[in-house]
Structures are given as structure tokens and as C-alpha cells.
Amino acid sequence: MRTKTIIATSAVLLGLFAARCNAATNEITPRRDGFICDWLLLAPIQLASDSDGSEAINKDQIADEGQLKPKAGDKATVAGKEFAWKRIKANDYFFDLNSILSKDTEKTVAYAVTYVRSETERSNLLLKMGSNDQGKVYLNGKVVLKATEPRALDQDTDIARNVTLNKGVNVIVFKIFNEGNDWQGCLRFTDTAGKAVTDLVIQMQP
């Protein structure tokens, strides 16, 4: 009886341990339609009231902005003000910055960063962006998408073709300028036929 009790207890403990391990290894993936919902955010960076969005989107508010590789809690000082990178999760296919920040802004910049892990090299992909207003996307340090005019948010407004995801971790930096009112962004990968790429892992650190 004692032996059976020990075996049963051990089985329970092993089961609990396995459950904890499985919980710890749960991985973040894109939505079924491919949109990336998990990001690290640095915002709102306030610019002058007469700032032009087409100029602001082309100017680095943070030095070497395309090389950003933050972790949650990392600090950055921009124009004399200290910010902290915060983890966010979109409730829809897009993230709504005014809602996340619980305030309305204008003439502001946001940086959103995420890390996309691919088990193999993936070539000939499409990277699709929507932004309100101007937006710019870096993939592994290179600009692959840019919109310089103010506009409302829509899915897949801008498309980068022949995009390659390296095997391993890829870094996406998504910059969005707000002229005023709504301030939003969305991003996803598809194949050339428009099928969403979902077999990716989203990480919150490099």
C-alpha cells in the first residue's frame, strides 16, 4: 500500500510539474489572419505643435531608431524626457494608441517593437501595413515600408514585396506619427497569394 501511495503521489507531482512546464513554454503567435498583436511600446513622444508628419516620419526621434532592440522596462530618454518600454496587446487586428495610453494626443510619435522567430528562412513574403497617420516599418534594421501622408487606418494599405524572414529572431520596428484624432497601427505577413503567415513565434525580447 505504501509503495502504491508513493507512486501515486509521484505521478501527481510529475503531472503538476509538467503542467507548469507547459504553461511556461506557451508561445505567442500571430492571429489567425496573421496580424501581430503583441508589441513593446514607447509613447507618446511629443513634437512641436507645427510639426509636419511627412518630415517627422523621416527623422529619427531616437538615434538609430531602426536598430532598436528593447525589453519591457528598458528606459529611453527622448528630448529630455524619460520613457519606459511597455508591453501591449492589441484587442483587435490593430492596436489603438489613444486607448492604450488613455489619452488623446496630436503631433506625437510612437515606436512599437516586436521580435518574430521563424524556424526556417522564409522568402518571397508580403509585409502589409496599415497606419493612422504616417507609418514606417524597419525589418532587421532596413526600411521596408513607409507612408508619408496622413490617412485613416485600413488593413494592408501598404505592401512590401519579396520580404525575407531570417531563420531565428527577426526584429520589427514600427513607427507611427499622429496628426491628431485616431492613432493606430496594424501589421502582418502573408504569402504571395494573400494567405496569412501564422506559423511564427512572437517574442518580447531579442
PAMAR-346675 format. One record per residue (C-alpha): x, y, z; residue in one letter. Coordinates in nm, 4 decimals. Each point is the difference from the previous one (the first is absolute). Example, Ala and Ser with C-alpha at 12.3 -4.5 7.8 and 13.67 -1.06 7.14 Angstrom:
<rec><x>1.2300</x><y>-0.4500</y><z>0.7800</z><residu>A</residu></rec>
<rec><x>0.1370</x><y>0.3440</y><z>-0.0660</z><residu>S</residu></rec>
END
This chain:
<rec><x>0.0000</x><y>0.0000</y><z>0.0000</z><residu>M</residu></rec>
<rec><x>0.2782</x><y>0.2390</y><z>0.0930</z><residu>R</residu></rec>
<rec><x>0.1746</x><y>-0.0645</y><z>-0.3315</z><residu>T</residu></rec>
<rec><x>-0.3212</x><y>0.0697</y><z>-0.1926</z><residu>K</residu></rec>
<rec><x>-0.0520</x><y>0.3230</y><z>0.1963</z><residu>T</residu></rec>
<rec><x>0.3538</x><y>0.1168</y><z>-0.0799</z><residu>I</residu></rec>
<rec><x>-0.0470</x><y>-0.0809</y><z>-0.3688</z><residu>I</residu></rec>
<rec><x>-0.3361</x><y>0.1804</y><z>-0.0112</z><residu>A</residu></rec>
<rec><x>0.1438</x><y>0.3048</y><z>0.1775</z><residu>T</residu></rec>
<rec><x>0.2970</x><y>0.0067</y><z>-0.2363</z><residu>S</residu></rec>
<rec><x>-0.2318</x><y>-0.0182</y><z>-0.3003</z><residu>A</residu></rec>
<rec><x>-0.2018</x><y>0.2962</y><z>0.1286</z><residu>V</residu></rec>
<rec><x>0.3139</x><y>0.2055</y><z>0.0625</z><residu>L</residu></rec>
<rec><x>0.1373</x><y>-0.0857</y><z>-0.3439</z><residu>L</residu></rec>
<rec><x>-0.3321</x><y>0.0980</y><z>-0.1537</z><residu>G</residu></rec>
<rec><x>0.0030</x><y>0.3352</y><z>0.1784</z><residu>L</residu></rec>
<rec><x>0.3600</x><y>0.0590</y><z>-0.1051</z><residu>F</residu></rec>
<rec><x>-0.0822</x><y>-0.0829</y><z>-0.3605</z><residu>A</residu></rec>
<rec><x>-0.2987</x><y>0.2351</y><z>0.0060</z><residu>A</residu></rec>
<rec><x>0.2201</x><y>0.2794</y><z>0.1318</z><residu>R</residu></rec>
<rec><x>0.2614</x><y>-0.0692</y><z>-0.2666</z><residu>C</residu></rec>
<rec><x>-0.2629</x><y>0.0049</y><z>-0.2731</z><residu>N</residu></rec>
<rec><x>-0.1392</x><y>0.3277</y><z>0.1306</z><residu>A</residu></rec>
<rec><x>0.3485</x><y>0.1484</y><z>0.0058</z><residu>A</residu></rec>
<rec><x>0.0652</x><y>-0.0988</y><z>-0.3598</z><residu>T</residu></rec>
<rec><x>-0.3268</x><y>0.1283</y><z>-0.1477</z><residu>N</residu></rec>
<rec><x>0.0983</x><y>0.2004</y><z>-0.3058</z><residu>E</residu></rec>
<rec><x>-0.1490</x><y>0.3175</y><z>-0.1429</z><residu>I</residu></rec>
<rec><x>-0.1019</x><y>-0.0205</y><z>-0.3633</z><residu>T</residu></rec>
<rec><x>-0.1707</x><y>0.2381</y><z>-0.2442</z><residu>P</residu></rec>
<rec><x>-0.3786</x><y>0.0027</y><z>-0.0291</z><residu>R</residu></rec>
<rec><x>-0.1660</x><y>-0.2405</y><z>-0.2417</z><residu>R</residu></rec>
<rec><x>-0.0059</x><y>0.2816</y><z>-0.2566</z><residu>D</residu></rec>
<rec><x>0.3723</x><y>0.0604</y><z>0.0547</z><residu>G</residu></rec>
<rec><x>-0.0147</x><y>0.3287</y><z>0.1882</z><residu>F</residu></rec>
<rec><x>0.2619</x><y>0.0464</y><z>0.2709</z><residu>I</residu></rec>
<rec><x>-0.1619</x><y>0.1062</y><z>0.3268</z><residu>C</residu></rec>
<rec><x>0.2882</x><y>-0.0068</y><z>0.2507</z><residu>D</residu></rec>
<rec><x>0.2404</x><y>0.2939</y><z>0.0106</z><residu>W</residu></rec>
<rec><x>0.2319</x><y>0.2055</y><z>0.2156</z><residu>L</residu></rec>
<rec><x>-0.1072</x><y>0.3647</y><z>-0.0082</z><residu>L</residu></rec>
<rec><x>0.1785</x><y>0.3295</y><z>0.0588</z><residu>L</residu></rec>
<rec><x>-0.2430</x><y>0.2924</y><z>-0.0134</z><residu>A</residu></rec>
<rec><x>-0.1145</x><y>0.2750</y><z>-0.0167</z><residu>P</residu></rec>
<rec><x>0.2986</x><y>0.1999</y><z>-0.1191</z><residu>I</residu></rec>
<rec><x>-0.1303</x><y>0.3545</y><z>-0.0277</z><residu>Q</residu></rec>
<rec><x>0.1216</x><y>0.2134</y><z>-0.2903</z><residu>L</residu></rec>
<rec><x>-0.0534</x><y>0.3701</y><z>-0.0685</z><residu>A</residu></rec>
<rec><x>-0.3561</x><y>0.1105</y><z>-0.0761</z><residu>S</residu></rec>
<rec><x>0.0966</x><y>0.0991</y><z>-0.3546</z><residu>D</residu></rec>
<rec><x>0.1786</x><y>-0.3296</y><z>-0.0789</z><residu>S</residu></rec>
<rec><x>-0.0522</x><y>-0.1433</y><z>-0.3465</z><residu>D</residu></rec>
<rec><x>-0.0716</x><y>-0.3728</y><z>-0.0025</z><residu>G</residu></rec>
<rec><x>0.1820</x><y>-0.0666</y><z>-0.3261</z><residu>S</residu></rec>
<rec><x>0.3146</x><y>0.1538</y><z>0.1475</z><residu>E</residu></rec>
<rec><x>-0.0392</x><y>-0.1604</y><z>0.3423</z><residu>A</residu></rec>
<rec><x>-0.0390</x><y>-0.3514</y><z>-0.1397</z><residu>I</residu></rec>
<rec><x>0.3310</x><y>0.0415</y><z>-0.1829</z><residu>N</residu></rec>
<rec><x>0.1892</x><y>0.1364</y><z>0.3001</z><residu>K</residu></rec>
<rec><x>0.1448</x><y>-0.2129</y><z>0.2778</z><residu>D</residu></rec>
<rec><x>-0.1572</x><y>0.1125</y><z>0.3266</z><residu>Q</residu></rec>
<rec><x>0.2200</x><y>-0.2663</y><z>0.1586</z><residu>I</residu></rec>
<rec><x>0.3522</x><y>-0.0396</y><z>-0.1358</z><residu>A</residu></rec>
<rec><x>0.0306</x><y>-0.3012</y><z>-0.2323</z><residu>D</residu></rec>
<rec><x>-0.3692</x><y>-0.0757</y><z>0.0444</z><residu>E</residu></rec>
<rec><x>0.0128</x><y>-0.2905</y><z>-0.2425</z><residu>G</residu></rec>
<rec><x>0.2441</x><y>-0.1817</y><z>0.2302</z><residu>Q</residu></rec>
<rec><x>-0.2222</x><y>0.0063</y><z>0.3083</z><residu>L</residu></rec>
<rec><x>-0.0020</x><y>-0.3264</y><z>0.1982</z><residu>K</residu></rec>
<rec><x>-0.1714</x><y>0.0769</y><z>0.3314</z><residu>P</residu></rec>
<rec><x>-0.1373</x><y>-0.2195</y><z>0.2744</z><residu>K</residu></rec>
<rec><x>-0.2990</x><y>0.0840</y><z>0.2186</z><residu>A</residu></rec>
<rec><x>0.1040</x><y>0.2495</y><z>0.2653</z><residu>G</residu></rec>
<rec><x>0.3007</x><y>0.1356</y><z>-0.1889</z><residu>D</residu></rec>
<rec><x>0.0306</x><y>0.3786</y><z>0.0246</z><residu>K</residu></rec>
<rec><x>0.0588</x><y>0.2512</y><z>-0.2792</z><residu>A</residu></rec>
<rec><x>0.0430</x><y>0.3766</y><z>0.0215</z><residu>T</residu></rec>
<rec><x>-0.1467</x><y>0.1968</y><z>-0.2898</z><residu>V</residu></rec>
<rec><x>0.0175</x><y>0.3812</y><z>-0.0154</z><residu>A</residu></rec>
<rec><x>0.0869</x><y>0.0092</y><z>0.3695</z><residu>G</residu></rec>
<rec><x>-0.2924</x><y>-0.2187</y><z>0.1098</z><residu>K</residu></rec>
<rec><x>0.0405</x><y>-0.3538</y><z>0.1295</z><residu>E</residu></rec>
<rec><x>-0.2236</x><y>-0.2766</y><z>-0.1348</z><residu>F</residu></rec>
<rec><x>-0.0296</x><y>-0.3687</y><z>0.0821</z><residu>A</residu></rec>
<rec><x>-0.0735</x><y>-0.2749</y><z>-0.2522</z><residu>W</residu></rec>
<rec><x>-0.3313</x><y>-0.1650</y><z>0.0881</z><residu>K</residu></rec>
<rec><x>-0.1507</x><y>-0.3226</y><z>-0.1250</z><residu>R</residu></rec>
<rec><x>-0.3352</x><y>0.0368</y><z>-0.1741</z><residu>I</residu></rec>
<rec><x>-0.2493</x><y>-0.2347</y><z>-0.1656</z><residu>K</residu></rec>
<rec><x>-0.2456</x><y>0.1098</y><z>-0.2676</z><residu>A</residu></rec>
<rec><x>-0.3654</x><y>-0.0867</y><z>0.0571</z><residu>N</residu></rec>
<rec><x>-0.0679</x><y>-0.0108</y><z>-0.3734</z><residu>D</residu></rec>
<rec><x>0.2056</x><y>-0.0311</y><z>-0.3191</z><residu>Y</residu></rec>
<rec><x>0.1409</x><y>0.3470</y><z>0.0795</z><residu>F</residu></rec>
<rec><x>0.1319</x><y>0.1669</y><z>0.3131</z><residu>F</residu></rec>
<rec><x>-0.1659</x><y>0.3244</y><z>0.1055</z><residu>D</residu></rec>
<rec><x>0.2554</x><y>0.2295</y><z>0.1589</z><residu>L</residu></rec>
<rec><x>-0.2443</x><y>0.2555</y><z>0.1429</z><residu>N</residu></rec>
<rec><x>-0.1855</x><y>-0.2817</y><z>0.1734</z><residu>S</residu></rec>
<rec><x>0.3201</x><y>-0.1614</y><z>0.1282</z><residu>I</residu></rec>
<rec><x>0.1322</x><y>0.3306</y><z>0.1315</z><residu>L</residu></rec>
<rec><x>-0.3441</x><y>0.1102</y><z>0.1291</z><residu>S</residu></rec>
<rec><x>0.0457</x><y>0.3420</y><z>-0.1578</z><residu>K</residu></rec>
<rec><x>-0.0426</x><y>0.1793</y><z>-0.3303</z><residu>D</residu></rec>
<rec><x>0.3087</x><y>0.1538</y><z>-0.1538</z><residu>T</residu></rec>
<rec><x>0.1100</x><y>0.1860</y><z>-0.3102</z><residu>E</residu></rec>
<rec><x>0.3380</x><y>0.0527</y><z>-0.1622</z><residu>K</residu></rec>
<rec><x>0.1369</x><y>-0.3030</y><z>0.1811</z><residu>T</residu></rec>
<rec><x>0.2196</x><y>-0.2964</y><z>-0.0905</z><residu>V</residu></rec>
<rec><x>-0.0178</x><y>-0.3600</y><z>0.1186</z><residu>A</residu></rec>
<rec><x>0.2489</x><y>-0.2811</y><z>-0.0426</z><residu>Y</residu></rec>
<rec><x>-0.1225</x><y>-0.3595</y><z>0.0155</z><residu>A</residu></rec>
<rec><x>0.2471</x><y>-0.2893</y><z>-0.0077</z><residu>V</residu></rec>
<rec><x>-0.0554</x><y>-0.3728</y><z>-0.0238</z><residu>T</residu></rec>
<rec><x>0.2191</x><y>-0.3035</y><z>-0.0616</z><residu>Y</residu></rec>
<rec><x>-0.1078</x><y>-0.2615</y><z>-0.2520</z><residu>V</residu></rec>
<rec><x>0.1599</x><y>-0.3435</y><z>0.0136</z><residu>R</residu></rec>
<rec><x>-0.0090</x><y>-0.2274</y><z>-0.3021</z><residu>S</residu></rec>
<rec><x>0.1148</x><y>-0.3606</y><z>0.0085</z><residu>E</residu></rec>
<rec><x>0.1245</x><y>0.0272</y><z>-0.3595</z><residu>T</residu></rec>
<rec><x>0.0912</x><y>0.2745</y><z>-0.2425</z><residu>E</residu></rec>
<rec><x>-0.3180</x><y>0.1263</y><z>-0.1655</z><residu>R</residu></rec>
<rec><x>0.0371</x><y>0.1850</y><z>-0.3284</z><residu>S</residu></rec>
<rec><x>-0.2347</x><y>0.1704</y><z>-0.2449</z><residu>N</residu></rec>
<rec><x>-0.2414</x><y>0.1119</y><z>0.2728</z><residu>L</residu></rec>
<rec><x>-0.2202</x><y>0.3082</y><z>0.0057</z><residu>L</residu></rec>
<rec><x>0.0120</x><y>0.2356</y><z>0.2985</z><residu>L</residu></rec>
<rec><x>-0.3180</x><y>0.2073</y><z>0.0239</z><residu>K</residu></rec>
<rec><x>-0.0464</x><y>0.3180</y><z>0.2034</z><residu>M</residu></rec>
<rec><x>-0.2870</x><y>0.2229</y><z>0.0987</z><residu>G</residu></rec>
<rec><x>0.0494</x><y>0.3189</y><z>0.2014</z><residu>S</residu></rec>
<rec><x>-0.1759</x><y>0.3112</y><z>0.1194</z><residu>N</residu></rec>
<rec><x>0.1722</x><y>0.2267</y><z>-0.0811</z><residu>D</residu></rec>
<rec><x>0.3493</x><y>-0.0326</y><z>-0.1528</z><residu>Q</residu></rec>
<rec><x>0.1869</x><y>-0.3256</y><z>0.0518</z><residu>G</residu></rec>
<rec><x>0.3384</x><y>-0.1583</y><z>-0.0562</z><residu>K</residu></rec>
<rec><x>0.1192</x><y>-0.3580</y><z>0.0514</z><residu>V</residu></rec>
<rec><x>0.3546</x><y>-0.1293</y><z>0.0407</z><residu>Y</residu></rec>
<rec><x>0.0723</x><y>-0.3701</y><z>-0.0355</z><residu>L</residu></rec>
<rec><x>0.3386</x><y>-0.1042</y><z>0.1354</z><residu>N</residu></rec>
<rec><x>0.1216</x><y>0.3584</y><z>-0.0184</z><residu>G</residu></rec>
<rec><x>-0.1161</x><y>0.0793</y><z>-0.3544</z><residu>K</residu></rec>
<rec><x>-0.2976</x><y>0.2154</y><z>-0.1000</z><residu>V</residu></rec>
<rec><x>-0.2484</x><y>-0.2182</y><z>-0.1868</z><residu>V</residu></rec>
<rec><x>-0.3164</x><y>0.2134</y><z>0.0202</z><residu>L</residu></rec>
<rec><x>-0.0715</x><y>0.3714</y><z>0.0311</z><residu>K</residu></rec>
<rec><x>-0.3088</x><y>0.2202</y><z>-0.0318</z><residu>A</residu></rec>
<rec><x>0.0523</x><y>0.3758</y><z>0.0149</z><residu>T</residu></rec>
<rec><x>-0.3571</x><y>0.1291</y><z>-0.0368</z><residu>E</residu></rec>
<rec><x>-0.2695</x><y>0.0207</y><z>0.2692</z><residu>P</residu></rec>
<rec><x>-0.2762</x><y>-0.2581</y><z>-0.0361</z><residu>R</residu></rec>
<rec><x>-0.2554</x><y>-0.2150</y><z>0.1797</z><residu>A</residu></rec>
<rec><x>0.0841</x><y>-0.3553</y><z>0.1026</z><residu>L</residu></rec>
<rec><x>-0.0718</x><y>-0.2824</y><z>-0.2399</z><residu>D</residu></rec>
<rec><x>0.1359</x><y>-0.3510</y><z>-0.0324</z><residu>Q</residu></rec>
<rec><x>0.2883</x><y>-0.0595</y><z>-0.2384</z><residu>D</residu></rec>
<rec><x>0.0177</x><y>0.3578</y><z>-0.1296</z><residu>T</residu></rec>
<rec><x>0.3714</x><y>-0.0319</y><z>-0.0718</z><residu>D</residu></rec>
<rec><x>0.1706</x><y>-0.3179</y><z>-0.1189</z><residu>I</residu></rec>
<rec><x>0.3686</x><y>-0.0925</y><z>-0.0057</z><residu>A</residu></rec>
<rec><x>0.0697</x><y>-0.2818</y><z>-0.2458</z><residu>R</residu></rec>
<rec><x>0.2756</x><y>-0.2599</y><z>-0.0161</z><residu>N</residu></rec>
<rec><x>0.0549</x><y>0.0221</y><z>0.3745</z><residu>V</residu></rec>
<rec><x>0.2228</x><y>-0.2562</y><z>0.1706</z><residu>T</residu></rec>
<rec><x>-0.0198</x><y>-0.1184</y><z>0.3596</z><residu>L</residu></rec>
<rec><x>0.3295</x><y>-0.1408</y><z>0.1182</z><residu>N</residu></rec>
<rec><x>0.0186</x><y>-0.3286</y><z>0.1844</z><residu>K</residu></rec>
<rec><x>-0.0048</x><y>0.0932</y><z>0.3663</z><residu>G</residu></rec>
<rec><x>-0.1028</x><y>0.3337</y><z>0.1492</z><residu>V</residu></rec>
<rec><x>-0.0958</x><y>0.2958</y><z>-0.2198</z><residu>N</residu></rec>
<rec><x>-0.0495</x><y>0.3525</y><z>0.1358</z><residu>V</residu></rec>
<rec><x>-0.2892</x><y>0.2229</y><z>-0.1068</z><residu>I</residu></rec>
<rec><x>-0.0079</x><y>0.3699</y><z>0.0876</z><residu>V</residu></rec>
<rec><x>-0.3330</x><y>0.1664</y><z>-0.0816</z><residu>F</residu></rec>
<rec><x>-0.0119</x><y>0.3791</y><z>0.0254</z><residu>K</residu></rec>
<rec><x>-0.3267</x><y>0.1948</y><z>-0.0148</z><residu>I</residu></rec>
<rec><x>-0.0578</x><y>0.3761</y><z>-0.0053</z><residu>F</residu></rec>
<rec><x>-0.3291</x><y>0.1493</y><z>0.1173</z><residu>N</residu></rec>
<rec><x>-0.1293</x><y>0.3186</y><z>-0.1634</z><residu>E</residu></rec>
<rec><x>-0.2953</x><y>-0.0048</y><z>0.2429</z><residu>G</residu></rec>
<rec><x>-0.3145</x><y>-0.1969</y><z>0.0807</z><residu>N</residu></rec>
<rec><x>0.0402</x><y>-0.3770</y><z>-0.0584</z><residu>D</residu></rec>
<rec><x>0.3453</x><y>-0.1557</y><z>0.0398</z><residu>W</residu></rec>
<rec><x>0.0283</x><y>-0.3636</y><z>-0.1056</z><residu>Q</residu></rec>
<rec><x>0.2098</x><y>-0.2628</y><z>-0.1731</z><residu>G</residu></rec>
<rec><x>-0.0175</x><y>-0.3548</y><z>-0.1350</z><residu>C</residu></rec>
<rec><x>0.2506</x><y>-0.2349</y><z>-0.1591</z><residu>L</residu></rec>
<rec><x>0.0040</x><y>-0.3541</y><z>-0.1375</z><residu>R</residu></rec>
<rec><x>0.1845</x><y>-0.2396</y><z>-0.2291</z><residu>F</residu></rec>
<rec><x>-0.1696</x><y>-0.1903</y><z>-0.2815</z><residu>T</residu></rec>
<rec><x>0.1182</x><y>-0.2118</y><z>-0.2889</z><residu>D</residu></rec>
<rec><x>-0.0299</x><y>0.1198</y><z>-0.3591</z><residu>T</residu></rec>
<rec><x>-0.3490</x><y>-0.1486</y><z>-0.0252</z><residu>A</residu></rec>
<rec><x>-0.1149</x><y>0.2041</y><z>0.2983</z><residu>G</residu></rec>
<rec><x>-0.0079</x><y>-0.2893</y><z>0.2472</z><residu>K</residu></rec>
<rec><x>0.0897</x><y>0.1106</y><z>0.3516</z><residu>A</residu></rec>
<rec><x>0.3325</x><y>-0.1194</y><z>0.1410</z><residu>V</residu></rec>
<rec><x>-0.0765</x><y>-0.1264</y><z>0.3494</z><residu>T</residu></rec>
<rec><x>0.2660</x><y>-0.2635</y><z>0.0687</z><residu>D</residu></rec>
<rec><x>0.2251</x><y>0.2559</y><z>0.1652</z><residu>L</residu></rec>
<rec><x>0.0900</x><y>0.0622</y><z>0.3625</z><residu>V</residu></rec>
<rec><x>-0.0304</x><y>0.3511</y><z>0.1435</z><residu>I</residu></rec>
<rec><x>0.2499</x><y>0.0864</y><z>0.2732</z><residu>Q</residu></rec>
<rec><x>0.0263</x><y>0.2972</y><z>0.2350</z><residu>M</residu></rec>
<rec><x>0.3786</x><y>-0.0029</y><z>0.0130</z><residu>Q</residu></rec>
<rec><x>0.2813</x><y>-0.0608</y><z>-0.2506</z><residu>P</residu></rec>
END
